[in-house]
Amino acid sequence: ASLFGHSFTPILNFVMSLQEVSKDIGLGRPLVMFGWNVALNMLFAAITPSAAPMISREQALEGDFRAAHTRLIAHAEEVAFLEGGTTEHGILNLRLDSLVDTQSWHSLRKVAKDLADQFYKYQSMMTGGVFIHIPFLMTGALSDAERISAFRSTEELMLR
């Protein structure tokens, strides 16, 4: 029942809204708008980095750092006796720097992905404005009252 409600209901709402909108403005503009959104969604899906390799890389670097730290703790007496503190310090700093640099790079990639997602969402609204709203403004065959009425009914259907 849950699968039915989560998959069939949105599809039915989409088809019914498309049918109602097509009575007012035809099928062309809404289908072009939805096609444009599908194309952009596919583009963003293709260029968006996969999270699995990034997480795997971060975990591997964190494991390397922890292993070096554990090795230092286990051999602390030998390191101190042989005056290897500066060498061990350098090894730990190198591994930590590598981990922090990788996490910073991945954070920047996540921010870029979030920016692209936000652009996609707001660009979709602008596309809707171009394909749905602007033709109402450019139509000269209707009076102002008829134009506003048709505009409002179409907008209401599109926002469902």
Secondary structure by P-SEA (a helix, b strand, c coil): cccccccaaaaaaaaaaaaaaaacccccaaaaaaaaaaaaaaaaaaacccaaaaaaaaaaaaaaaaaaaaaaaaaaaaaaaacaaaaaaaaaaaaaaaaaaaaaaaaaaaaaaaaaaaaaaaaaaaaaaaaccccccccccccaaaaaaaaaaaaaaaac
